Amino acid sequence: MLPEIIVHDNLRVLTSAQLAESFETDSKIINRNFQRNQEQFQLGVHYFALTGEDLKAFKGERQNDVTLKYVSVLYLWTEKGAFLHAQFSKSSQAKNAYRALINSYYTLLDKPQKKQAQPLAISYEQFKEIECRVTALENQLREVTLHSGEQLRLRKEVNLRVNQLAGNEKEARRALYRAIWSAVKERYQVGSYRDVKQHELQDALRFVANWGGEAS
């Protein structure tokens, strides 16, 4: 069943509860992923945040929606926001649900429509347009850098490797830290390890784990 249609700023959007239901997960998971990766989400592009009178008006139109009762800030997720949530969930179920939303919800006309008994078919041209949009979003995501949790994973791997190579020898440890971070920056052509791309994280972890201690 399609979610209730919500249009905001001429865009179809979903509440966190609707997105969670579509992904067959819990709203707390949606909110947690947002909090952990907030720097990747852009207001007005990936989501809208309703507060004050805007939120009051939204609740007034949906007085029977119990999920809104204690909400002080309501997040509305655009197509691009749903895409990021699907990626951060790292589950094929969420990615499949995202594609279903593209086909059955986000690509429909923004004008409110009466409920239809028949599913809305799309043309080949519309399908290709959707495919291009998904590809563009995937390419955009490839440029996303490590979030704080992933940065911590990489630092821990570096600490582990330095401990393996130098033990408690302070001078050796200092030299190894400089060398290994220099090797990481050279390998991924970045000015800081924080600029390593998310899709490169697993390769970076393997690179550090197998690094032989060569000075760069």
TORKOL-4160 file (C-alpha; in steps of 0.2 Angstrom, whole numbers, padded with zeros to 4 digits, m for minus):
216
<pt num="1" X="0000" Y="0000" Z="0000"/>
<pt num="2" X="0006" Y="0017" Z="m0005"/>
<pt num="3" X="0011" Y="0029" Z="0009"/>
<pt num="4" X="m0001" Y="0044" Z="0012"/>
<pt num="5" X="0004" Y="0058" Z="m0001"/>
<pt num="6" X="0013" Y="0072" Z="0007"/>
<pt num="7" X="0019" Y="0087" Z="m0003"/>
<pt num="8" X="0031" Y="0100" Z="0004"/>
<pt num="9" X="0039" Y="0114" Z="m0006"/>
<pt num="10" X="0033" Y="0106" Z="m0022"/>
<pt num="11" X="0041" Y="0090" Z="m0018"/>
<pt num="12" X="0034" Y="0073" Z="m0012"/>
<pt num="13" X="0041" Y="0069" Z="0005"/>
<pt num="14" X="0039" Y="0055" Z="0018"/>
<pt num="15" X="0039" Y="0057" Z="0037"/>
<pt num="16" X="0052" Y="0046" Z="0047"/>
<pt num="17" X="0037" Y="0035" Z="0052"/>
<pt num="18" X="0032" Y="0032" Z="0034"/>
<pt num="19" X="0050" Y="0029" Z="0028"/>
<pt num="20" X="0053" Y="0017" Z="0042"/>
<pt num="21" X="0037" Y="0008" Z="0038"/>
<pt num="22" X="0043" Y="0007" Z="0019"/>
<pt num="23" X="0060" Y="0000" Z="0025"/>
<pt num="24" X="0052" Y="m0012" Z="0037"/>
<pt num="25" X="0061" Y="m0005" Z="0051"/>
<pt num="26" X="0058" Y="0007" Z="0066"/>
<pt num="27" X="0058" Y="0026" Z="0067"/>
<pt num="28" X="0072" Y="0026" Z="0080"/>
<pt num="29" X="0083" Y="0018" Z="0067"/>
<pt num="30" X="0079" Y="0031" Z="0054"/>
<pt num="31" X="0083" Y="0045" Z="0067"/>
<pt num="32" X="0099" Y="0036" Z="0073"/>
<pt num="33" X="0106" Y="0035" Z="0056"/>
<pt num="34" X="0102" Y="0053" Z="0053"/>
<pt num="35" X="0110" Y="0058" Z="0069"/>
<pt num="36" X="0126" Y="0048" Z="0066"/>
<pt num="37" X="0128" Y="0054" Z="0048"/>
<pt num="38" X="0120" Y="0072" Z="0049"/>
<pt num="39" X="0134" Y="0080" Z="0040"/>
<pt num="40" X="0129" Y="0071" Z="0024"/>
<pt num="41" X="0111" Y="0077" Z="0024"/>
<pt num="42" X="0108" Y="0094" Z="0017"/>
<pt num="43" X="0093" Y="0104" Z="0023"/>
<pt num="44" X="0081" Y="0108" Z="0009"/>
<pt num="45" X="0089" Y="0094" Z="m0002"/>
<pt num="46" X="0088" Y="0078" Z="0008"/>
<pt num="47" X="0075" Y="0084" Z="0021"/>
<pt num="48" X="0065" Y="0097" Z="0028"/>
<pt num="49" X="0062" Y="0101" Z="0047"/>
<pt num="50" X="0045" Y="0107" Z="0053"/>
<pt num="51" X="0044" Y="0117" Z="0069"/>
<pt num="52" X="0033" Y="0130" Z="0077"/>
<pt num="53" X="0018" Y="0135" Z="0067"/>
<pt num="54" X="0023" Y="0124" Z="0052"/>
<pt num="55" X="0023" Y="0109" Z="0063"/>
<pt num="56" X="0007" Y="0114" Z="0072"/>
<pt num="57" X="m0002" Y="0116" Z="0055"/>
<pt num="58" X="0005" Y="0099" Z="0049"/>
<pt num="59" X="m0002" Y="0091" Z="0065"/>
<pt num="60" X="m0019" Y="0100" Z="0063"/>
<pt num="61" X="m0021" Y="0092" Z="0046"/>
<pt num="62" X="m0017" Y="0074" Z="0054"/>
<pt num="63" X="m0025" Y="0074" Z="0071"/>
<pt num="64" X="m0028" Y="0055" Z="0071"/>
<pt num="65" X="m0009" Y="0052" Z="0068"/>
<pt num="66" X="m0003" Y="0046" Z="0084"/>
<pt num="67" X="0015" Y="0046" Z="0078"/>
<pt num="68" X="0015" Y="0065" Z="0078"/>
<pt num="69" X="0008" Y="0068" Z="0096"/>
<pt num="70" X="0025" Y="0071" Z="0105"/>
<pt num="71" X="0035" Y="0077" Z="0090"/>
<pt num="72" X="0044" Y="0094" Z="0093"/>
<pt num="73" X="0053" Y="0093" Z="0076"/>
<pt num="74" X="0046" Y="0084" Z="0061"/>
<pt num="75" X="0058" Y="0078" Z="0048"/>
<pt num="76" X="0051" Y="0076" Z="0030"/>
<pt num="77" X="0063" Y="0066" Z="0019"/>
<pt num="78" X="0064" Y="0069" Z="0000"/>
<pt num="79" X="0069" Y="0056" Z="m0013"/>
<pt num="80" X="0087" Y="0060" Z="m0011"/>
<pt num="81" X="0085" Y="0059" Z="0008"/>
<pt num="82" X="0077" Y="0042" Z="0007"/>
<pt num="83" X="0092" Y="0037" Z="m0005"/>
<pt num="84" X="0105" Y="0041" Z="0009"/>
<pt num="85" X="0095" Y="0032" Z="0022"/>
<pt num="86" X="0094" Y="0017" Z="0011"/>
<pt num="87" X="0113" Y="0017" Z="0009"/>
<pt num="88" X="0116" Y="0020" Z="0028"/>
<pt num="89" X="0105" Y="0006" Z="0032"/>
<pt num="90" X="0117" Y="m0006" Z="0022"/>
<pt num="91" X="0103" Y="m0018" Z="0020"/>
<pt num="92" X="0097" Y="m0025" Z="0003"/>
<pt num="93" X="0079" Y="m0024" Z="0010"/>
<pt num="94" X="0080" Y="m0005" Z="0012"/>
<pt num="95" X="0088" Y="m0003" Z="m0005"/>
<pt num="96" X="0074" Y="m0013" Z="m0013"/>
<pt num="97" X="0061" Y="m0003" Z="m0004"/>
<pt num="98" X="0069" Y="0013" Z="m0010"/>
<pt num="99" X="0068" Y="0008" Z="m0028"/>
<pt num="100" X="0050" Y="0003" Z="m0025"/>
<pt num="101" X="0047" Y="0021" Z="m0018"/>
<pt num="102" X="0055" Y="0028" Z="m0033"/>
<pt num="103" X="0043" Y="0018" Z="m0044"/>
<pt num="104" X="0027" Y="0021" Z="m0034"/>
<pt num="105" X="0028" Y="0037" Z="m0024"/>
<pt num="106" X="0042" Y="0050" Z="m0028"/>
<pt num="107" X="0040" Y="0049" Z="m0047"/>
<pt num="108" X="0021" Y="0053" Z="m0047"/>
<pt num="109" X="0015" Y="0070" Z="m0051"/>
<pt num="110" X="0016" Y="0082" Z="m0036"/>
<pt num="111" X="m0002" Y="0087" Z="m0037"/>
<pt num="112" X="m0013" Y="0078" Z="m0025"/>
<pt num="113" X="m0023" Y="0065" Z="m0033"/>
<pt num="114" X="m0038" Y="0054" Z="m0028"/>
<pt num="115" X="m0034" Y="0037" Z="m0023"/>
<pt num="116" X="m0034" Y="0025" Z="m0037"/>
<pt num="117" X="m0038" Y="0006" Z="m0037"/>
<pt num="118" X="m0026" Y="0003" Z="m0052"/>
<pt num="119" X="m0007" Y="0004" Z="m0050"/>
<pt num="120" X="0001" Y="0018" Z="m0060"/>
<pt num="121" X="0011" Y="0011" Z="m0075"/>
<pt num="122" X="0027" Y="0020" Z="m0081"/>
<pt num="123" X="0034" Y="0022" Z="m0098"/>
<pt num="124" X="0051" Y="0016" Z="m0104"/>
<pt num="125" X="0056" Y="0034" Z="m0105"/>
<pt num="126" X="0051" Y="0037" Z="m0086"/>
<pt num="127" X="0060" Y="0021" Z="m0082"/>
<pt num="128" X="0076" Y="0027" Z="m0090"/>
<pt num="129" X="0074" Y="0044" Z="m0081"/>
<pt num="130" X="0073" Y="0035" Z="m0064"/>
<pt num="131" X="0088" Y="0024" Z="m0069"/>
<pt num="132" X="0098" Y="0040" Z="m0073"/>
<pt num="133" X="0093" Y="0048" Z="m0057"/>
<pt num="134" X="0098" Y="0033" Z="m0046"/>
<pt num="135" X="0115" Y="0032" Z="m0055"/>
<pt num="136" X="0118" Y="0051" Z="m0052"/>
<pt num="137" X="0114" Y="0049" Z="m0034"/>
<pt num="138" X="0125" Y="0034" Z="m0032"/>
<pt num="139" X="0139" Y="0043" Z="m0041"/>
<pt num="140" X="0136" Y="0058" Z="m0028"/>
<pt num="141" X="0137" Y="0046" Z="m0014"/>
<pt num="142" X="0154" Y="0039" Z="m0020"/>
<pt num="143" X="0161" Y="0057" Z="m0016"/>
<pt num="144" X="0155" Y="0056" Z="0002"/>
<pt num="145" X="0169" Y="0056" Z="0015"/>
<pt num="146" X="0171" Y="0046" Z="0031"/>
<pt num="147" X="0159" Y="0051" Z="0045"/>
<pt num="148" X="0165" Y="0052" Z="0063"/>
<pt num="149" X="0162" Y="0033" Z="0067"/>
<pt num="150" X="0171" Y="0028" Z="0051"/>
<pt num="151" X="0186" Y="0039" Z="0055"/>
<pt num="152" X="0187" Y="0031" Z="0072"/>
<pt num="153" X="0188" Y="0014" Z="0065"/>
<pt num="154" X="0202" Y="0019" Z="0054"/>
<pt num="155" X="0211" Y="0027" Z="0068"/>
<pt num="156" X="0209" Y="0011" Z="0079"/>
<pt num="157" X="0216" Y="0001" Z="0065"/>
<pt num="158" X="0231" Y="0012" Z="0063"/>
<pt num="159" X="0234" Y="0011" Z="0082"/>
<pt num="160" X="0233" Y="m0008" Z="0081"/>
<pt num="161" X="0246" Y="m0009" Z="0067"/>
<pt num="162" X="0258" Y="0003" Z="0076"/>
<pt num="163" X="0256" Y="m0008" Z="0092"/>
<pt num="164" X="0260" Y="m0023" Z="0082"/>
<pt num="165" X="0275" Y="m0016" Z="0074"/>
<pt num="166" X="0283" Y="m0005" Z="0088"/>
<pt num="167" X="0276" Y="m0011" Z="0104"/>
<pt num="168" X="0280" Y="0002" Z="0118"/>
<pt num="169" X="0295" Y="0010" Z="0109"/>
<pt num="170" X="0290" Y="0028" Z="0110"/>
<pt num="171" X="0302" Y="0034" Z="0096"/>
<pt num="172" X="0298" Y="0020" Z="0084"/>
<pt num="173" X="0279" Y="0023" Z="0087"/>
<pt num="174" X="0280" Y="0041" Z="0083"/>
<pt num="175" X="0290" Y="0038" Z="0067"/>
<pt num="176" X="0277" Y="0024" Z="0062"/>
<pt num="177" X="0262" Y="0035" Z="0065"/>
<pt num="178" X="0269" Y="0048" Z="0054"/>
<pt num="179" X="0274" Y="0036" Z="0040"/>
<pt num="180" X="0257" Y="0026" Z="0040"/>
<pt num="181" X="0247" Y="0042" Z="0040"/>
<pt num="182" X="0258" Y="0048" Z="0026"/>
<pt num="183" X="0255" Y="0032" Z="0016"/>
<pt num="184" X="0237" Y="0033" Z="0018"/>
<pt num="185" X="0236" Y="0051" Z="0012"/>
<pt num="186" X="0247" Y="0046" Z="m0003"/>
<pt num="187" X="0237" Y="0031" Z="m0007"/>
<pt num="188" X="0220" Y="0040" Z="m0008"/>
<pt num="189" X="0227" Y="0057" Z="m0014"/>
<pt num="190" X="0220" Y="0066" Z="0001"/>
<pt num="191" X="0226" Y="0080" Z="0012"/>
<pt num="192" X="0219" Y="0071" Z="0028"/>
<pt num="193" X="0213" Y="0054" Z="0032"/>
<pt num="194" X="0196" Y="0062" Z="0035"/>
<pt num="195" X="0194" Y="0065" Z="0017"/>
<pt num="196" X="0195" Y="0046" Z="0012"/>
<pt num="197" X="0179" Y="0041" Z="0003"/>
<pt num="198" X="0166" Y="0030" Z="0012"/>
<pt num="199" X="0167" Y="0017" Z="m0002"/>
<pt num="200" X="0186" Y="0016" Z="0001"/>
<pt num="201" X="0185" Y="0012" Z="0019"/>
<pt num="202" X="0186" Y="m0006" Z="0018"/>
<pt num="203" X="0201" Y="m0005" Z="0007"/>
<pt num="204" X="0209" Y="0008" Z="0018"/>
<pt num="205" X="0207" Y="m0004" Z="0033"/>
<pt num="206" X="0215" Y="m0018" Z="0024"/>
<pt num="207" X="0229" Y="m0007" Z="0018"/>
<pt num="208" X="0233" Y="m0002" Z="0036"/>
<pt num="209" X="0232" Y="m0020" Z="0043"/>
<pt num="210" X="0244" Y="m0026" Z="0030"/>
<pt num="211" X="0256" Y="m0010" Z="0030"/>
<pt num="212" X="0274" Y="m0016" Z="0032"/>
<pt num="213" X="0281" Y="m0001" Z="0041"/>
<pt num="214" X="0290" Y="0007" Z="0026"/>
<pt num="215" X="0294" Y="0025" Z="0028"/>
<pt num="216" X="0286" Y="0035" Z="0014"/>
